[in-house]
Amino acid sequence: MAIQNLERELEQVFAQIFKPGQLNPKNKKKGSKSSGSEDPVRALLDLYAFKFNIKKENIIQQLKEYKVSTGKRVGGVKIFKTLLEDNPTTTSLLEDTANQIIEEFKKTEPKSNRKAYDFSRAALKGGGAGVQLIFTPKDDKNETSIYNAANDLKTVVSKKVFTTGTGKILFDTMAKAARESKVTKSGEFAGEQLTYGGVFNVGHLEPVAKMSAAFLQDGVDSIEDNELISEDISTLKGLVKTKLGKFDLNFSMAREAAVWENGRLKANPTARFYVETDLETKFKNQVQNQLPIAEGGEGARQVGEAAGELIAELRNFLRKRYKEYTAKGWTERATSTPFIDQIGAGIVFDKSLRELYKRGLAKNLTKWQSIPKNTPLARTKNKTKKYTTKQKTHNLLLGTPKGIKRKGRTEKGLESSTFDTFETRAFINSRLSKQVAKNMVRPALENRTGRFANSVNVVNAAKYGDVTNIDYTYDRERYGVFETGRNYPKGYDPRTLIEKSIKEIAIAKMESKFTFRRV
């Protein structure tokens, strides 16, 4: 049923954006927190080139505003304590420490996986004291987290600064105030324990939650129209825009990073994208930025919560519509044009006959005087988003498996074939990445990052007699080099691996469709 296929497409979009706990809240243990490494969008961004901005004015301002929780609440609102006093001594310490941090970033070299990326420095745009660090993957097959490389360098610099000179004096002052921010009943200090590497984080200038929301809206908007459920698809897209429209989402930046192609979120092959980051204190990154925009924050938490609520709303809508479609009234409406009428109308309104009608050489005396609704003749061309890509479409032919009796060309069989292409494609794609990853063992390519497996996608599946014609794509720009076999073993050819995986899934579908279904 078309509504079920729509549900599968939506779930595929969700799975590429949300953390497991956010995607399936019922399975999340109470009080547990999912880590950033579980966030698909964050994992995607971590592989891009990074521009890491270190600004003196930002360092000073953020350290001045560094606060920790006192463990108390007033009217349900958490109470925080500022760690540094506003006096000449503190100002001097902040100036010297900020200069020390910048100098260390100017001379300290990163050590994490240096073979995977190039590292350089540049002057900050707009002037001012500071430096920009640039991490650039050496090729498009990058499998190293650039974010981790930047974060490791930050940790090294922080330890150097906060264990010597004025930096140590400043850190000790902050650490003492943090411990004393919370006192137990017995009089013991139980406040936050600061660490050298924990004072600062590497913060994304564009919150990951906002990028995720932009990807979500684009992903739902990319779902192709289907005549039978066109109103439902429009309603879903409207729900998304209404829910996320109140946030200032940067679609331009999101589309530079990645685009939706055949239901898959993929790196944009036409853009050279850099993730912009800066040095943010733990308080600014994890507390201030999470506040609503009206309260001086970036609204990251609000966006994340709205996206989680949106998942539930979309699922509830589809669940309700599925029940309505299976009810008698909707069943009749969904198949308002009998299939025999679709066949008759198809003959009467054939292109060659329509030309004869116009010229007066033939006359339509049948009952089909107009094109019935819900027929291929009445369909308009789907509106799809197209992006420039270097991917190549490959073709795979599958015959009926041995031992499986081919279904006869009965009227019922012909009617159900209207949806075969869409259903087969959706069925295979819903399992394809996992199956490809499972088969990625020597002598074939080995699975390391999941990028190859996630790039494989079936774009068409059409049946002609005993043969099913399947077209598929994969990230040929990165992995097409293995097709030639010139410099690599023959078993590395991606096509062999992909076609084996598709066959295994397709055969499973055929068996379930023809063996276990009563006719």
C-alpha positions, -999 to +999 in steps of 0.1 A: +000+000+000+012+035-009+008+048+026+031+021+040+057+029+014+055+065+025+060+055+061+091+035+051+106+065+032+100+088+062+116+063+086+146+061+063+149+099+064+146+099+103+173+072+107+199+093+088+194+123+111+184+113+146+202+096+175+188+061+184+173+074+216+156+103+199+144+080+170+130+054+193+122+071+226+103+040+240+135+020+239+156+047+257+163+039+293+150+065+317+178+090+327+202+078+301+219+102+277+229+093+242+264+105+232+274+128+204+290+099+186+255+084+181+244+114+162+245+107+125+247+143+114+275+151+139+294+120+126+289+133+091+302+168+099+332+154+118+346+141+085+346+175+067+374+200+066+375+222+096+382+259+102+390+263+139+390+300+150+409+311+181+401+347+190+415+366+220+384+387+226+362+356+227+386+338+251+385+367+275+347+372+273+339+336+278+362+330+307+347+361+324+312+346+320+322+310+330+296+297+355+289+265+373+257+251+388+251+256+425+227+227+427+199+251+437+168+262+419+145+292+423+111+289+407+123+258+388+152+277+373+188+265+379+211+289+398+246+294+385+277+310+401+303+331+382+338+318+390+358+350+384+355+383+402+355+415+381+386+433+393+420+445+379+438+414+390+414+391+371+416+414+340+453+411+340+452+373+344+427+370+315+448+391+291+479+372+298+462+338+296+444+346+264+478+357+248+494+325+261+466+303+245+469+321+211+507+317+211+505+280+219+480+274+191+503+293+167+532+269+174+517+236+186+513+209+159+485+184+159+496+148+162+463+128+156+464+109+123+485+134+104+486+112+073+449+117+068+447+155+066+467+187+058+472+213+085+478+250+081+472+283+098+458+316+085+450+351+098+415+356+110+392+376+088+384+410+101+417+413+120+421+412+158+444+390+179+440+354+171+446+326+146+427+303+123+436+266+122+426+247+090+423+209+089+418+196+053+413+159+044+439+148+019+414+131-003+377+124-007+381+090+010+387+106+044+378+082+073+394+103+101+373+125+124+387+160+118+367+172+148+386+147+170+419+160+156+410+196+164+397+186+199+430+166+206+450+197+197+428+219+220+434+194+249+472+196+244+472+234+243+449+237+273+471+215+294+502+235+285+485+268+293+468+259+325+498+241+341+523+270+338+526+307+345+495+330+347+474+303+331+479+281+361+470+309+385+438+316+366+429+279+364+435+274+401+413+304+409+385+291+388+388+255+400+387+266+437+355+287+430+339+258+411+344+233+440+331+258+465+300+266+444+281+237+461+283+228+498+269+196+513+250+195+547+282+183+563+300+214+551+321+197+523+327+213+490+309+193+462+309+216+433+321+209+397+356+196+393+373+215+365+400+198+343+426+213+321+411+200+289+375+205+301+375+243+305+372+247+267+353+227+240+355+229+202+321+244+194+303+244+161+294+280+150+262+265+134+246+242+160+244+206+149+208+205+160+199+232+136+218+215+108+199+183+116+166+202+114+175+217+080+184+182+067+151+169+081+129+195+063+148+190+031+146+152+034+108+152+038+105+178+011+124+156-013+099+127-011+083+124-045+046+129-050+023+099-054-011+105-070-030+081-046-018+099-015-008+133-028-029+151-001-012+131+027+023+139+014+014+176+012+000+175+047+032+159+060+054+185+043+032+212+058+036+198+093+073+199+090+074+235+078+050+247+104+070+230+132+104+240+121+095+273+104+098+293+137+136+286+138+162+304+118+175+274+099+205+279+076+194+258+046+222+273+024+249+260+047+231+226+051+229+221+013+265+230+009+273+202+033+250+174+020+220+168-003+192+143-005+195+119-034+171+090-039+163+090-002+199+091+010+217+120+027+250+124+009+279+147+009+273+174-018+297+165-047+296+200-061+307+220-031+338+224-010+324+226+025+342+237+057+328+232+092+333+265+111+342+260+148+357+281+176+371+278+211+341+278+235+341+273+272+322+243+285+296+266+300+290+285+268+289+254+247+268+232+269+246+257+288+245+292+272+241+280+236+213+256+246+191+285+258+162+298+236+172+326+212+150+350+232+172+344+263+205+350+244+211+314+234+212+297+200+180+277+206+198+244+199+179+225+226+146+240+214+153+228+179+162+193+191+130+190+212+109+203+183+124+177+159+117+149+184+081+161+188+078+163+150+088+126+146+059+116+169+034+139+150+044+125+116+041+089+129+008+095+145-006+112+113+005+082+092-009+057+118-042+074+116-043+076+079-033+040+075-064+030+096-086+052+074-072+038+042-079+002+054-115+011+062-141+002+036-149+038+025-112+046+019-106+013+002-133+022-023-120+057-027-083+046-031-094+023-060-122+044-073-111+036-109-115-002-115-084-017-131-104-029-161-114+007-168-078+017-165-069-008-192-098+003-214-090+040-211-054+032-218-063+017-251-089+044-261-066+072-252-035+058-268-014+085-284-020+072-320-058+071-315-059+105-300-043+118-332-069+101-353-097+117-332-082+151-338-081+146-375-116+132-376-105+099-390-118+080-360-146+085-334-146+074-297-179+054-292-168+037-260-179+046-224-145+062-217-150+097-229-125+112-205-093+100-188-103+084-154-085+096-123-060+074-105-045+061-138-010+066-153-026+086-181-039+112-155-006+115-137+016+146-139+053+145-138+067+142-103+085+173-089+119+161-077+149+179-065+179+174-088+215+180-078+247+177-099+264+144-092+292+123-107+275+091-097+268+066-125+237+044-127+244+007-130+220-020-142+213-054-128+190-080-143+174-105-120+154-136-132+128-155-112+146-177-087+146-214-093+118-233-076+096-202-075+065-203-097+060-171-116+026-154-109+002-155-139-008-123-157-042-122-141-062-090-137-054-090-100-017-095-108-017-067-133-034-043-109-009-050-081+020-045-106+012-008-106+030-005-073+057-032-079+084-008-090+081+015-060+076-013-035+105-034-047+128-003-047+117+007-011+120-029+001+156-034-012+168+001-001+154-004+034+178-034+038+206-027+013+231-008+034+230-034+061+233-062+036+262-046+018+281-040+051+275-077+060+291-088+027+321-065+030+347-091+038+378-102+019+383-107-010+358-078-014+362-044+001+361-043+039+337-022+060+354+004+080+334+036+082+301+026+066+303+053+040+304+029+010+276+008+023+254+039+030+261+053-005+245+023-024+210+030-036+185+013-059+169+040-081+146+018-102+132-018-102+110-028-131+097-063-140+095-075-176+083-111-178+107-133-159+133-106-155+135-078-130+156-049-142+173-031-113+193+001-116+215+012-088+241+038-079+269+042-054+295+068-045+315+062-077+336+094-072+352+078-041+350+041-049+348+039-087+386+035-089+382-001-077+361-010-109+391-009-132+411-036-115+443-021-127+459-014-093+436-034-070+425-071-067+396-081-089+375-089-058+375-052-049+351-043-077+321-026-060+297-039-086+302-075-077+296-068-040+265-046-046+249-070-070+254-099-047+237-080-019+208-069-041+202-104-053+201-118-018+175-091-007+155-094-040+152-132-037+140-129-001+113-105-013+102-128-042+100-158-019+079-140+006+056-125-021+050-157-041+055-185-017+035-174+014+007-154-002-026-170-008-040-164-043 
